[in-house]
Amino acid sequence: MIVVHHLNNSRSQRVLWLLEELGLEYEIVRYQRDRKTMLAPPELKAIHPLGKSPVITDGGVVVAESGAIVEYLIETYGNGRLVPPAGTEERRRWTYFLHYAEGSAMAPLLMKLIFDRVETSPAPFFVKPIARGIAQKVKGSYILPQIETHLDYLEAELGKTPWFAGSEFSAADIQMSFPLEAASARGGLNESRPNLAAFLKRIHSRPAFQRALERGGPYELLK
């Protein structure tokens, strides 16, 4: 039995979605973030030494990292579903976006989350203006322009094809859902980029997405 070690409000939600799309049976072991630090609880280290989510177990196999989990589930249980044929342009795009989602797209969004907290966190009165100034400078000069660059790029890519790998929905779209939902929550993504906005509406309306929400519980990204 596949077991998803599911951290609330995290990337593991899209693992549940993939499992629902594939129609696989699975169990969920739930973990809650620390209310103060918002980090995963130490119990996750019993599953994987880094103590992070997502991570799945499948018998004696332990798989961590979103992209690796997607590839494992597709290769082991997909039977050709949610992945384009090998050797095609669509497969190249599939592989690219599977890794781009975490390797490139999430980096500036995570940095924005961190520097937003630096800017707003309690601090001694004589330190706070300095911390706020540094945070605003880093965001304005690097982080926000980077987010804009990525969103412009992705908007253009979805102007070529309706889905990230091509004309058909695939696991690459599941992988790309998290950075785009994060961008919608804290990165300025809105209706001004109609292709990306339409993508989010399409995925949210999928029955498997809805079933994953029912199984996973409340899902709200950090802001």
Secondary structure, 3 states (H helix, E strand, C coil): CEEEEEECCCCHHHHHHHHHHHCCCEEEEEECCCCCCCCCCHHHHHCCCCCCCCEEEECCEEEECHHHHHHHHHHHHCCCCCCCCCCCHHHHHHHHHHHHHHHHHHHHHHHHHHHHHHHHCCCCCCCHHHHHHHHHHHHHHHHHHHHHHHHHHHHHHHHHCCCCCCCCCCHHHHHHHHHHHHHHHHCCCCCCCHHHHHHHHHHHCCHHHHHHHHHHCCCCCCC
